[in-house]
């Protein structure tokens, strides 16, 4: 928050000079809300259990805002002579974004980002904002609960490394939308502290991190549209110029470098000493009006995996195909051995035949009709439906598990990642971490195919040119939930769940705009959603629904809010 206030103070001080001929662009919103949460379970004595473990209501006000500023520091102008009115493509701009910023007991301010670039007759050079060394061309899809104010999460393998530096490129919309750029970055600076914690050499003491720093990386980005609408091409290739064995943790949290930002972590070859080369390529086509086809592929060298107790090396890869036409959007995603989403086969009763590698697949299908525009079917009415499915080529266990063991497993998972995980009779010592237990549950015969669902509808009725009212409803569901409030089995231990189930949540409400840029909203939320997370345990055990309505896990929340947009 201090950083944000400092930047705003600078804007006030320099505004009269820097913006004499141009104006900054400011966008954002501020929201005041009052809400009441009815807790969980049925016990109303707050002395029995923690603050989140009873049915006593909590209520109060909440303030939040988000904003974005773009600063064009000088007016576009011509340096080639001629008419003073001639506008040339020479300019510099800085954008600042912070979202969300909130007040309250538990909410922290969001992260701020700053980007700056110089543009000169089609050429450009970034001055602030680290260049991306990520291969993210394989097209997955965003989570159902994705926040559109955040970055896309398309592409899930995304081999990458980090580093501060610059991107120097050339863009020309008239030349088949050509955009080509060279990226340069280092994994540390001349100011980096020594690896023993001392400061850089100053003539008396200390040393620099010569054994870790002074290493560089480069990349090349390319995109163009050879045939308008019918074919677009994007490509990237990135490489480190140093071995990944030099990936020691940097001293300061704000430091960047490919020794601190490797994705995935199982790279570097069998000895963990090679560098990284990642690449990606994507093709896009619109063969007929409103029909879009996308195909993408990513790869990275030196990915390792374990097969029969031996470490092996392979090319890590993923691929995606998506097709969209007006109301319908469908996609397939594939991931190969060594990636985070690789396949597995632990069916049968012979552990020597189990495999924790291979190809895996996920699928996505969505239908959308907007309240207006070419996808609208009924004026004012909008509705959508989405279903995502994962682990389609994986094979779960077929072995039975004793009920008491299943209940013990469900109880430990319900306790959360911070709970102490004891050695459970019947389970090996290799499954004594929360992540191991969750993986065991998701791959057992008592789990379901990982799937996420969403249905929603709204109707916007305009009373005047600016005044409107919009009732809406949203329903969410996903497989493989295990949460259960203790009140559901306090009097009867046999009611404790021992299998994973379909978790659900919903929200109903109404929005009202009395005047332009002012919105009032009243909503009833039953179940709590996580933000920007995939469904049903996919993607490292993430869940779309943080707290389902099942088994008294949540009793509901009412929220009344006022939002001002500027």
LOBA-739268 format. One record per residue (C-alpha): residue number from 1; residue in three letters; x, y, z. Coordinates in Angstrom, 1 decimal, m for minus. Layout:
BEGIN
PT   num   residuo       c1       c2       c3
PT   NUM       Ala        X        Y        Z
...
***
This chain:
BEGIN
PT   num   residuo       c1       c2       c3
PT     1       Unk      0.0      0.0      0.0
PT     2       Unk      2.9      2.4      0.8
PT     3       Unk      4.3      1.8     m2.7
PT     4       Unk      0.9      2.7     m4.3
PT     5       Unk      0.6      5.9     m2.2
PT     6       Unk      4.2      6.9     m3.2
PT     7       Unk      3.4      6.5     m6.9
PT     8       Unk      0.3      8.5     m6.6
PT     9       Unk      2.2     11.3     m4.8
PT    10       Unk      4.7     11.3     m7.7
PT    11       Unk      1.9     11.6    m10.2
PT    12       Unk      0.6     14.7     m8.4
PT    13       Unk      4.0     16.3     m8.3
PT    14       Unk      5.0     15.7    m11.9
PT    15       Unk      1.5     16.0    m13.4
PT    16       Unk      1.7     19.6    m14.4
PT    17       Unk      4.9     19.1    m16.4
PT    18       Unk      4.7     15.5    m17.7
PT    19       Unk      1.1     15.8    m18.9
PT    20       Unk      1.0     19.3    m20.3
PT    21       Unk     m0.1     18.0    m23.7
PT    22       Unk     m1.3     14.5    m22.9
PT    23       Unk     m3.6     13.0    m20.3
PT    24       Unk     m3.1      9.8    m18.2
PT    25       Unk     m5.7      7.0    m18.5
PT    26       Unk     m7.2      5.9    m15.2
PT    27       Unk     m9.6      3.0    m14.8
PT    28       Unk    m10.9      1.3    m11.7
PT    29       Unk    m13.6      0.8     m9.2
PT    30       Unk    m14.3      1.1     m5.5
PT    31       Unk    m16.8     m1.1     m3.6
PT    32       Unk    m18.4     m0.8     m0.1
PT    33       Unk    m20.0     m4.0      1.1
PT    34       Unk    m21.8     m5.2      4.2
PT    35       Unk    m22.2     m8.9      4.7
PT    36       Unk    m23.2    m11.6      7.2
PT    37       Unk    m21.7    m15.1      7.2
PT    38       Unk    m23.7    m17.8      9.1
PT    39       Unk    m20.8    m20.0      9.8
PT    40       Unk    m20.8    m23.8      9.5
PT    41       Unk    m22.3    m26.7     11.3
PT    42       Unk    m25.1    m26.5     13.9
PT    43       Unk    m23.3    m25.7     17.1
PT    44       Unk    m24.2    m22.1     18.3
PT    45       Unk    m21.8    m21.9     21.3
PT    46       Unk    m18.8    m20.1     20.0
PT    47       Unk    m16.7    m21.4     22.9
PT    48       Unk    m16.9    m24.9     21.4
PT    49       Unk    m14.4    m25.0     18.5
PT    50       Unk    m12.6    m22.3     16.5
PT    51       Unk    m14.1    m19.1     15.0
PT    52       Unk    m14.7    m20.9     11.7
PT    53       Unk    m16.1    m24.1     13.3
PT    54       Unk    m19.5    m23.0     14.6
PT    55       Unk    m22.8    m21.6     13.5
PT    56       Unk    m22.5    m18.1     15.1
PT    57       Unk    m23.0    m15.4     12.5
PT    58       Unk    m20.2    m12.8     11.8
PT    59       Unk    m20.9     m9.6     10.0
PT    60       Unk    m19.5     m6.1      9.2
PT    61       Unk    m18.3     m3.7      6.5
PT    62       Unk    m15.7     m4.3      3.8
PT    63       Unk    m14.0     m1.8      1.5
PT    64       Unk    m12.1     m2.7     m1.7
PT    65       Unk    m10.8     m1.1     m4.9
PT    66       Unk     m8.7     m1.8     m8.0
PT    67       Unk     m7.3      0.6    m10.5
PT    68       Unk     m5.0      0.9    m13.5
PT    69       Unk     m3.0      3.9    m14.7
PT    70       Unk     m1.3      4.4    m18.1
PT    71       Unk      1.1      7.3    m18.4
PT    72       Unk      2.1      8.6    m21.9
PT    73       Unk      5.1     10.7    m20.8
PT    74       Unk      5.3     12.7    m24.0
PT    75       Unk      3.1     13.3    m26.9
PT    76       Unk      3.6     11.2    m30.1
PT    77       Unk      5.7     13.4    m32.4
PT    78       Unk      7.8     13.5    m35.5
PT    79       Unk     11.6     13.7    m35.4
PT    80       Unk     11.9     13.7    m39.2
PT    81       Unk     10.9     17.3    m39.8
PT    82       Unk      7.9     18.4    m41.9
PT    83       Unk      4.5     19.5    m40.7
PT    84       Unk      4.2     20.0    m36.9
PT    85       Unk      0.8     18.3    m37.2
PT    86       Unk      2.3     15.1    m38.6
PT    87       Unk      2.1     12.4    m35.9
PT    88       Unk      4.9      9.8    m36.0
PT    89       Unk      5.0      6.5    m34.0
PT    90       Unk      7.4      7.8    m31.4
PT    91       Unk      6.3      7.7    m27.8
PT    92       Unk      7.0      6.2    m24.4
PT    93       Unk      4.5      5.0    m21.8
PT    94       Unk      4.3      3.5    m18.4
PT    95       Unk      1.4      1.5    m17.0
PT    96       Unk      0.7      0.8    m13.3
PT    97       Unk     m1.8     m1.7    m12.0
PT    98       Unk     m2.8     m2.8     m8.5
PT    99       Unk     m5.7     m5.1     m7.8
PT   100       Unk     m7.2     m5.6     m5.4
PT   101       Unk     m6.5     m3.2     m2.5
PT   102       Unk     m8.7     m3.8      0.5
PT   103       Unk     m9.2     m2.8      4.1
PT   104       Unk    m10.3     m5.2      6.9
PT   105       Unk     m8.9     m7.5      9.4
PT   106       Unk     m7.9    m10.3      7.1
PT   107       Unk     m7.5     m8.9      3.6
PT   108       Unk     m4.1     m7.8      2.3
PT   109       Unk     m3.4     m5.4     m0.5
PT   110       Unk     m2.8     m7.0     m3.9
PT   111       Unk      0.4     m7.0     m5.8
PT   112       Unk      1.3     m4.0     m7.9
PT   113       Unk      2.9     m4.2    m11.4
PT   114       Unk      4.7     m1.6    m13.4
PT   115       Unk      5.6     m1.7    m17.1
PT   116       Unk      7.5      0.8    m19.2
PT   117       Unk      8.5      0.8    m22.9
PT   118       Unk      9.9      3.1    m25.6
PT   119       Unk      8.4      3.0    m29.1
PT   120       Unk     10.2      4.4    m32.2
PT   121       Unk      8.7      4.0    m35.7
PT   122       Unk      7.6      0.4    m35.2
PT   123       Unk     10.5     m0.6    m33.1
PT   124       Unk     10.2     m0.9    m29.3
PT   125       Unk     12.3     m1.6    m26.3
PT   126       Unk     11.0     m2.5    m22.8
PT   127       Unk     12.6     m0.5    m20.0
PT   128       Unk     10.8     m2.0    m17.0
PT   129       Unk      9.0     m5.3    m16.6
PT   130       Unk     11.0     m8.5    m17.0
PT   131       Unk     10.7    m10.2    m20.4
PT   132       Unk      8.9    m13.5    m20.5
PT   133       Unk     11.0    m16.6    m21.1
PT   134       Unk      7.9    m18.9    m20.9
PT   135       Unk      6.7    m21.3    m23.6
PT   136       Unk      2.9    m21.1    m23.2
PT   137       Unk      1.5    m21.8    m26.7
PT   138       Unk     m0.3    m25.1    m25.9
PT   139       Unk     m3.9    m23.9    m25.4
PT   140       Unk     m5.6    m25.1    m22.2
PT   141       Unk     m8.5    m23.1    m20.7
PT   142       Unk     m9.0    m20.8    m17.8
PT   143       Unk    m10.6    m22.1    m14.6
PT   144       Unk    m14.4    m21.9    m14.3
PT   145       Unk    m13.9    m19.4    m11.4
PT   146       Unk    m11.3    m17.3    m13.3
PT   147       Unk    m11.2    m13.6    m12.5
PT   148       Unk    m11.1    m11.7    m15.8
PT   149       Unk     m9.1     m8.9    m14.2
PT   150       Unk     m6.1    m11.3    m13.8
PT   151       Unk     m3.8    m12.8    m16.3
PT   152       Unk     m4.9    m15.8    m18.5
PT   153       Unk     m4.0    m19.2    m17.1
PT   154       Unk     m4.2    m20.9    m20.5
PT   155       Unk     m1.5    m23.5    m21.0
PT   156       Unk     m0.6    m25.5    m17.9
PT   157       Unk      2.8    m26.9    m18.5
PT   158       Unk      4.5    m23.6    m19.4
PT   159       Unk      8.2    m24.4    m19.2
PT   160       Unk     10.0    m21.2    m18.1
PT   161       Unk     12.8    m19.4    m16.4
PT   162       Unk     13.0    m15.8    m15.2
PT   163       Unk     15.4    m12.9    m15.4
PT   164       Unk     15.5     m9.1    m15.5
PT   165       Unk     16.5     m7.5    m18.8
PT   166       Unk     14.9     m6.1    m21.9
PT   167       Unk     12.9     m7.0    m25.0
PT   168       Unk     13.9     m5.3    m28.3
PT   169       Unk     11.5     m5.8    m31.2
PT   170       Unk      9.8     m4.5    m34.3
PT   171       Unk      6.1     m4.5    m35.0
PT   172       Unk      4.4     m3.6    m38.2
PT   173       Unk      0.6     m4.1    m38.6
PT   174       Unk      0.9     m3.4    m42.4
PT   175       Unk      3.4     m6.2    m42.9
PT   176       Unk      1.1     m9.2    m42.2
PT   177       Unk      0.9     m8.1    m38.5
PT   178       Unk      4.6     m8.9    m38.0
PT   179       Unk      6.0     m8.8    m34.5
PT   180       Unk      9.5    m10.1    m33.9
PT   181       Unk     11.7     m9.5    m30.8
PT   182       Unk     14.9    m10.5    m29.2
PT   183       Unk     14.9    m10.9    m25.4
PT   184       Unk     18.0    m10.6    m23.2
PT   185       Unk     18.3    m11.1    m19.4
PT   186       Unk     20.7    m11.9    m16.6
PT   187       Unk     20.2    m14.1    m13.5
PT   188       Unk     21.6    m11.4    m11.2
PT   189       Unk     23.2     m8.0    m11.2
PT   190       Unk     26.5     m6.5    m10.2
PT   191       Unk     24.8     m5.4     m6.9
PT   192       Unk     24.0     m9.0     m5.8
PT   193       Unk     25.0     m9.9     m2.3
PT   194       Unk     27.6    m12.7     m1.8
PT   195       Unk     26.4    m16.2     m1.4
PT   196       Unk     27.6    m16.3      2.2
PT   197       Unk     25.3    m13.4      3.1
PT   198       Unk     27.9    m10.6      3.0
PT   199       Unk     27.5     m7.5      0.8
PT   200       Unk     29.4     m7.0     m2.4
PT   201       Unk     33.1     m6.4     m2.2
PT   202       Unk     33.9     m2.8     m1.0
PT   203       Unk     37.6     m3.0     m0.7
PT   204       Unk     37.7     m4.3      2.8
PT   205       Unk     35.3     m7.3      3.1
PT   206       Unk     32.7     m9.3      1.4
PT   207       Unk     32.5    m10.9     m2.0
PT   208       Unk     30.3    m11.1     m5.0
PT   209       Unk     28.3    m14.1     m6.1
PT   210       Unk     30.6    m14.9     m9.0
PT   211       Unk     29.9    m18.6     m8.7
PT   212       Unk     26.1    m18.0     m9.3
PT   213       Unk     25.6    m14.6    m11.0
PT   214       Unk     26.9    m13.0    m14.2
PT   215       Unk     25.0    m15.6    m16.3
PT   216       Unk     22.7    m14.7    m19.1
PT   217       Unk     19.8    m16.0    m21.2
PT   218       Unk     18.2    m15.0    m24.4
PT   219       Unk     14.9    m15.6    m26.3
PT   220       Unk     13.2    m14.9    m29.6
PT   221       Unk      9.5    m14.2    m30.1
PT   222       Unk      7.8    m14.2    m33.4
PT   223       Unk      4.3    m13.7    m34.7
PT   224       Unk      2.7    m12.9    m38.0
PT   225       Unk     m0.5    m13.5    m40.0
PT   226       Unk      0.6    m14.7    m43.5
PT   227       Unk     m3.0    m15.1    m44.6
PT   228       Unk     m5.5    m12.7    m43.1
PT   229       Unk     m8.0    m14.6    m40.9
PT   230       Unk     m7.0    m18.0    m42.4
PT   231       Unk     m3.6    m18.4    m40.8
PT   232       Unk     m1.8    m16.8    m37.9
PT   233       Unk      1.5    m18.1    m36.4
PT   234       Unk      3.2    m17.5    m33.1
PT   235       Unk      6.5    m18.9    m31.9
PT   236       Unk      9.0    m18.6    m29.1
PT   237       Unk     12.4    m20.1    m28.2
PT   238       Unk     14.3    m19.4    m25.0
PT   239       Unk     17.6    m20.7    m23.7
PT   240       Unk     19.8    m20.2    m20.7
PT   241       Unk     23.6    m19.7    m21.2
PT   242       Unk     24.4    m21.3    m17.9
PT   243       Unk     24.0    m24.6    m16.2
PT   244       Unk     20.9    m25.2    m14.0
PT   245       Unk     23.1    m26.6    m11.3
PT   246       Unk     23.7    m22.9    m10.4
PT   247       Unk     20.1    m22.4     m9.3
PT   248       Unk     20.8    m21.5     m5.7
PT   249       Unk     18.1    m19.4     m3.9
PT   250       Unk     18.8    m15.7     m4.2
PT   251       Unk     19.1    m13.6     m1.0
PT   252       Unk     16.2    m11.2     m1.5
PT   253       Unk     12.6    m12.1     m2.3
PT   254       Unk     12.5     m9.5     m5.0
PT   255       Unk     15.4    m11.0     m6.9
PT   256       Unk     14.9    m12.7    m10.2
PT   257       Unk     17.0    m15.0    m12.2
PT   258       Unk     16.7    m18.3    m13.9
PT   259       Unk     18.3    m19.8    m10.8
PT   260       Unk     15.1    m18.8     m8.9
PT   261       Unk     12.3    m19.2    m11.5
PT   262       Unk     12.7    m22.6    m13.1
PT   263       Unk      9.5    m24.3    m14.2
PT   264       Unk      9.2    m27.2    m14.1
PT   265       Unk     11.8    m28.1    m11.4
PT   266       Unk     12.6    m31.6    m12.8
PT   267       Unk     14.8    m30.3    m15.6
PT   268       Unk     18.6    m30.2    m16.1
PT   269       Unk     19.0    m33.8    m17.4
PT   270       Unk     19.8    m36.9    m15.4
PT   271       Unk     22.7    m35.1    m13.6
PT   272       Unk     20.8    m31.8    m13.2
PT   273       Unk     23.6    m29.8    m14.8
PT   274       Unk     22.5    m29.0    m18.3
PT   275       Unk     20.9    m25.7    m19.3
PT   276       Unk     17.3    m25.2    m20.4
PT   277       Unk     15.9    m24.7    m23.9
PT   278       Unk     12.2    m24.3    m24.2
PT   279       Unk     10.1    m23.6    m27.2
PT   280       Unk      6.5    m23.1    m28.3
PT   281       Unk      4.5    m22.7    m31.5
PT   282       Unk      0.9    m22.0    m32.1
PT   283       Unk     m1.4    m21.7    m35.2
PT   284       Unk     m4.7    m19.9    m35.4
PT   285       Unk     m7.3    m19.9    m38.1
PT   286       Unk    m10.7    m18.5    m38.8
PT   287       Unk    m11.8    m20.4    m41.9
PT   288       Unk    m15.4    m19.1    m41.7
PT   289       Unk    m17.0    m16.2    m39.9
PT   290       Unk    m17.1    m16.7    m36.1
PT   291       Unk    m15.3    m20.1    m36.3
PT   292       Unk    m11.9    m20.1    m34.6
PT   293       Unk     m9.4    m23.0    m34.5
PT   294       Unk     m6.3    m23.0    m32.4
PT   295       Unk     m3.5    m25.5    m32.2
PT   296       Unk     m0.4    m25.1    m29.9
PT   297       Unk      2.6    m27.1    m28.7
PT   298       Unk      5.3    m26.5    m26.1
PT   299       Unk      8.5    m28.4    m25.3
PT   300       Unk     11.5    m28.3    m23.0
PT   301       Unk     14.7    m30.2    m23.0
PT   302       Unk     16.2    m32.2    m20.1
PT   303       Unk     13.0    m33.2    m18.3
PT   304       Unk     13.5    m36.1    m15.9
PT   305       Unk     11.1    m38.8    m14.6
PT   306       Unk     11.3    m42.0    m12.6
PT   307       Unk     10.7    m45.4    m14.1
PT   308       Unk     11.2    m48.6    m12.1
PT   309       Unk     13.3    m46.7     m9.6
PT   310       Unk     15.6    m45.2    m12.2
PT   311       Unk     15.9    m41.5    m13.2
PT   312       Unk     15.4    m41.1    m16.9
PT   313       Unk     15.5    m38.1    m19.2
PT   314       Unk     13.0    m37.1    m22.0
PT   315       Unk     11.6    m34.1    m23.9
PT   316       Unk      8.8    m32.6    m21.9
PT   317       Unk      5.8    m31.5    m23.9
PT   318       Unk      2.2    m30.5    m24.0
PT   319       Unk     m0.3    m29.8    m26.8
PT   320       Unk     m3.7    m28.2    m27.1
PT   321       Unk     m6.5    m28.0    m29.6
PT   322       Unk     m9.5    m25.7    m29.3
PT   323       Unk    m12.4    m24.9    m31.5
PT   324       Unk    m14.9    m22.1    m31.0
PT   325       Unk    m18.1    m21.1    m32.9
PT   326       Unk    m20.4    m18.4    m31.5
PT   327       Unk    m22.1    m20.1    m28.6
PT   328       Unk    m19.9    m23.2    m28.3
PT   329       Unk    m16.3    m23.6    m27.2
PT   330       Unk    m14.5    m27.0    m27.0
PT   331       Unk    m10.9    m28.0    m26.3
PT   332       Unk     m8.6    m30.9    m25.8
PT   333       Unk     m5.3    m30.8    m23.9
PT   334       Unk     m2.5    m33.4    m23.8
PT   335       Unk      0.5    m33.7    m21.6
PT   336       Unk      3.5    m36.0    m21.9
PT   337       Unk      5.8    m37.9    m19.6
PT   338       Unk      7.8    m35.8    m17.1
PT   339       Unk      5.2    m33.0    m17.0
PT   340       Unk      3.2    m32.1    m13.9
PT   341       Unk      0.1    m33.5    m15.6
PT   342       Unk      1.6    m36.7    m16.9
PT   343       Unk     m0.5    m39.9    m16.9
PT   344       Unk     m0.4    m42.8    m14.6
PT   345       Unk     m1.6    m46.4    m14.4
PT   346       Unk     m1.9    m48.0    m11.0
PT   347       Unk     m4.8    m50.3    m11.8
PT   348       Unk     m4.6    m54.0    m10.7
PT   349       Unk     m2.9    m55.6     m7.8
PT   350       Unk      0.7    m55.9     m9.1
PT   351       Unk      2.8    m52.9     m8.0
PT   352       Unk      5.6    m53.9    m10.3
PT   353       Unk      3.3    m53.0    m13.2
PT   354       Unk      2.3    m49.6    m11.9
PT   355       Unk      3.4    m46.6    m14.0
PT   356       Unk      3.7    m42.9    m12.9
PT   357       Unk      4.4    m41.6    m16.4
PT   358       Unk      2.8    m41.5    m19.8
PT   359       Unk      0.4    m39.3    m21.7
PT   360       Unk     m2.6    m37.7    m20.1
PT   361       Unk     m5.6    m35.8    m21.5
PT   362       Unk     m8.2    m33.3    m20.4
PT   363       Unk    m11.3    m32.0    m22.2
PT   364       Unk    m13.4    m28.8    m22.0
PT   365       Unk    m16.9    m28.0    m23.4
PT   366       Unk    m18.8    m24.7    m22.9
PT   367       Unk    m22.0    m23.0    m24.2
PT   368       Unk    m22.5    m19.3    m23.8
PT   369       Unk    m25.3    m16.9    m24.8
PT   370       Unk    m24.6    m13.2    m23.9
PT   371       Unk    m27.3    m10.7    m23.0
PT   372       Unk    m26.6     m8.9    m26.2
PT   373       Unk    m24.6     m9.2    m29.4
PT   374       Unk    m24.4    m12.0    m32.0
PT   375       Unk    m24.5    m14.8    m29.4
PT   376       Unk    m27.7    m13.6    m27.8
PT   377       Unk    m30.8    m15.8    m28.3
PT   378       Unk    m33.3    m13.9    m26.1
PT   379       Unk    m32.8    m10.1    m25.6
PT   380       Unk    m31.6     m9.4    m22.1
PT   381       Unk    m31.2    m13.1    m21.2
PT   382       Unk    m27.7    m14.5    m20.7
PT   383       Unk    m26.9    m18.0    m19.7
PT   384       Unk    m23.9    m20.3    m19.8
PT   385       Unk    m22.8    m23.9    m19.0
PT   386       Unk    m19.3    m25.4    m18.7
PT   387       Unk    m18.0    m28.8    m18.0
PT   388       Unk    m14.3    m29.7    m17.7
PT   389       Unk    m12.9    m33.2    m17.3
PT   390       Unk     m9.3    m34.3    m16.4
PT   391       Unk     m7.1    m37.4    m16.1
PT   392       Unk     m9.0    m39.0    m19.1
PT   393       Unk     m6.1    m41.3    m20.0
PT   394       Unk     m5.0    m42.1    m16.4
PT   395       Unk     m6.0    m45.3    m14.7
PT   396       Unk     m6.9    m45.2    m11.0
PT   397       Unk     m6.4    m48.0     m8.5
PT   398       Unk     m8.8    m51.0     m8.5
PT   399       Unk     m7.8    m52.1     m5.0
PT   400       Unk    m10.3    m52.1     m2.1
PT   401       Unk     m9.5    m50.1      1.0
PT   402       Unk    m10.9    m50.9      4.5
PT   403       Unk    m13.6    m48.5      5.7
PT   404       Unk    m11.7    m47.5      8.8
PT   405       Unk     m8.7    m46.7      6.7
PT   406       Unk    m10.8    m44.7      4.3
PT   407       Unk    m12.4    m42.7      7.2
PT   408       Unk     m8.9    m42.1      8.7
PT   409       Unk     m7.7    m40.8      5.3
PT   410       Unk    m10.8    m38.6      4.9
PT   411       Unk    m10.4    m37.2      8.4
PT   412       Unk     m6.7    m36.2      7.8
PT   413       Unk     m7.5    m34.6      4.5
PT   414       Unk    m10.4    m32.6      6.1
PT   415       Unk     m8.0    m31.4      8.8
PT   416       Unk     m6.0    m29.6      6.2
PT   417       Unk     m2.3    m29.3      5.0
PT   418       Unk     m1.1    m28.0      8.4
PT   419       Unk     m2.3    m31.0     10.3
PT   420       Unk      0.2    m33.5     11.7
PT   421       Unk      0.1    m36.6      9.5
PT   422       Unk      0.8    m39.8     11.5
PT   423       Unk      1.7    m43.1     10.0
PT   424       Unk     m1.6    m44.9      9.4
PT   425       Unk     m1.7    m48.7      9.6
PT   426       Unk     m2.2    m50.0      6.1
PT   427       Unk     m0.5    m47.1      4.4
PT   428       Unk      3.2    m47.0      3.7
PT   429       Unk      5.5    m44.4      5.2
PT   430       Unk      5.8    m42.9      1.8
PT   431       Unk      2.3    m41.5      2.2
PT   432       Unk      2.8    m39.4      5.3
PT   433       Unk      2.6    m35.9      3.9
PT   434       Unk     m0.6    m34.1      3.0
PT   435       Unk      0.2    m34.0     m0.7
PT   436       Unk      0.9    m37.8     m0.7
PT   437       Unk     m2.4    m38.5      1.1
PT   438       Unk     m4.4    m36.3     m1.3
PT   439       Unk     m2.8    m38.0     m4.3
PT   440       Unk     m3.6    m41.4     m2.8
PT   441       Unk     m7.2    m40.5     m2.3
PT   442       Unk     m7.6    m39.0     m5.8
PT   443       Unk     m6.1    m42.1     m7.4
PT   444       Unk     m8.1    m44.6     m5.3
PT   445       Unk    m11.1    m46.5     m6.6
PT   446       Unk    m13.3    m44.4     m4.3
PT   447       Unk    m12.5    m41.2     m6.2
PT   448       Unk    m14.4    m40.0     m9.3
PT   449       Unk    m13.2    m38.8    m12.6
PT   450       Unk    m12.0    m35.2    m11.9
PT   451       Unk    m14.7    m32.9    m13.3
PT   452       Unk    m16.0    m29.4    m12.8
PT   453       Unk    m19.4    m28.0    m13.6
PT   454       Unk    m20.9    m24.5    m13.8
PT   455       Unk    m24.4    m23.3    m14.8
PT   456       Unk    m25.5    m19.7    m14.7
PT   457       Unk    m28.2    m17.4    m16.0
PT   458       Unk    m29.2    m13.7    m15.7
PT   459       Unk    m31.8    m11.4    m17.1
PT   460       Unk    m31.1     m7.6    m17.5
PT   461       Unk    m34.2     m5.4    m17.7
PT   462       Unk    m33.6     m1.8    m18.7
PT   463       Unk    m36.0      0.7    m17.1
PT   464       Unk    m34.4      3.8    m18.7
PT   465       Unk    m31.3      4.5    m20.8
PT   466       Unk    m29.0      4.1    m17.7
PT   467       Unk    m31.2      2.4    m15.1
PT   468       Unk    m31.5     m1.4    m15.1
PT   469       Unk    m32.0     m4.3    m12.8
PT   470       Unk    m30.5     m7.8    m13.3
PT   471       Unk    m31.3    m10.9    m11.2
PT   472       Unk    m28.8    m13.7    m11.6
PT   473       Unk    m28.0    m17.3    m10.4
PT   474       Unk    m24.8    m19.4    m10.5
PT   475       Unk    m24.4    m23.0     m9.6
PT   476       Unk    m21.0    m24.8     m9.2
PT   477       Unk    m20.1    m28.5     m8.7
PT   478       Unk    m17.0    m30.6     m8.8
PT   479       Unk    m16.1    m34.2     m8.0
PT   480       Unk    m13.6    m35.5     m5.3
PT   481       Unk    m14.5    m33.5     m2.3
PT   482       Unk    m13.9    m34.7      1.2
PT   483       Unk    m14.8    m31.9      3.6
PT   484       Unk    m17.2    m32.7      6.4
PT   485       Unk    m18.2    m30.6      9.4
PT   486       Unk    m17.8    m32.4     12.7
PT   487       Unk    m21.4    m31.6     13.6
PT   488       Unk    m22.6    m34.1     11.0
PT   489       Unk    m21.2    m37.1     12.8
PT   490       Unk    m20.7    m35.8     16.4
PT   491       Unk    m23.4    m38.1     17.8
PT   492       Unk    m22.7    m41.0     15.4
PT   493       Unk    m19.1    m41.7     14.2
PT   494       Unk    m20.5    m44.1     11.6
PT   495       Unk    m21.8    m41.0      9.7
PT   496       Unk    m18.2    m39.9      9.0
PT   497       Unk    m17.6    m40.0      5.3
PT   498       Unk    m15.2    m42.5      3.8
PT   499       Unk    m15.6    m41.7      0.1
PT   500       Unk    m15.1    m38.7     m2.0
PT   501       Unk    m18.3    m36.9     m3.1
PT   502       Unk    m19.7    m34.2     m5.5
PT   503       Unk    m19.2    m30.8     m3.8
PT   504       Unk    m21.6    m28.0     m4.6
PT   505       Unk    m22.0    m24.2     m4.2
PT   506       Unk    m24.4    m21.6     m5.5
PT   507       Unk    m25.0    m17.9     m5.5
PT   508       Unk    m28.2    m16.0     m6.3
PT   509       Unk    m28.7    m12.2     m6.2
PT   510       Unk    m29.8     m9.1     m8.0
PT   511       Unk    m27.8     m6.1     m9.3
PT   512       Unk    m29.3     m2.6     m9.8
PT   513       Unk    m27.8      0.4    m11.5
PT   514       Unk    m29.7      3.6    m10.6
PT   515       Unk    m27.3      6.0    m12.4
PT   516       Unk    m24.3      5.5    m14.6
PT   517       Unk    m21.2      4.0    m13.0
PT   518       Unk    m23.1      3.2     m9.7
PT   519       Unk    m24.1     m0.4     m9.0
PT   520       Unk    m26.0     m1.9     m6.0
PT   521       Unk    m25.8     m5.6     m5.4
PT   522       Unk    m27.5     m8.0     m3.0
PT   523       Unk    m26.5    m11.7     m3.0
PT   524       Unk    m26.9    m14.9     m1.1
PT   525       Unk    m23.8    m17.1     m1.3
PT   526       Unk    m24.0    m20.7     m0.1
PT   527       Unk    m20.6    m22.4     m0.3
PT   528       Unk    m17.3    m20.5     m0.8
PT   529       Unk    m15.3    m20.5     m4.0
PT   530       Unk    m11.5    m20.3     m4.4
PT   531       Unk    m10.2    m17.8     m7.0
PT   532       Unk     m8.4    m18.8    m10.2
PT   533       Unk     m8.1    m22.5     m9.3
PT   534       Unk     m8.9    m25.5    m11.4
PT   535       Unk    m11.4    m28.1    m10.4
PT   536       Unk    m11.7    m31.5     m8.6
PT   537       Unk     m8.1    m31.8     m7.4
PT   538       Unk     m6.6    m31.3    m10.8
PT   539       Unk     m3.5    m29.1    m11.1
PT   540       Unk     m1.7    m30.0     m7.9
PT   541       Unk     m4.7    m30.7     m5.7
PT   542       Unk     m6.5    m27.4     m6.3
PT   543       Unk    m10.3    m27.1     m5.9
PT   544       Unk    m12.7    m24.6     m7.4
PT   545       Unk    m15.0    m24.8     m4.4
PT   546       Unk    m13.1    m24.0     m1.2
PT   547       Unk    m16.0    m24.8      1.1
PT   548       Unk    m18.9    m26.8     m0.3
PT   549       Unk    m22.5    m26.7      1.0
PT   550       Unk    m22.4    m30.4      1.7
PT   551       Unk    m22.2    m31.9      5.2
PT   552       Unk    m22.8    m28.6      7.0
PT   553       Unk    m19.5    m27.2      5.7
PT   554       Unk    m21.0    m23.7      5.2
PT   555       Unk    m24.4    m22.2      6.2
PT   556       Unk    m24.4    m19.3      3.8
PT   557       Unk    m23.5    m15.6      3.5
PT   558       Unk    m25.6    m12.6      2.6
PT   559       Unk    m23.8     m9.5      1.1
PT   560       Unk    m25.1     m6.1      0.2
PT   561       Unk    m22.7     m3.8     m1.7
PT   562       Unk    m22.3     m0.5     m3.4
PT   563       Unk    m19.8     m0.2     m6.3
PT   564       Unk    m18.6      3.0     m8.0
PT   565       Unk    m16.7      2.7    m11.3
PT   566       Unk    m14.4      5.3    m12.7
***
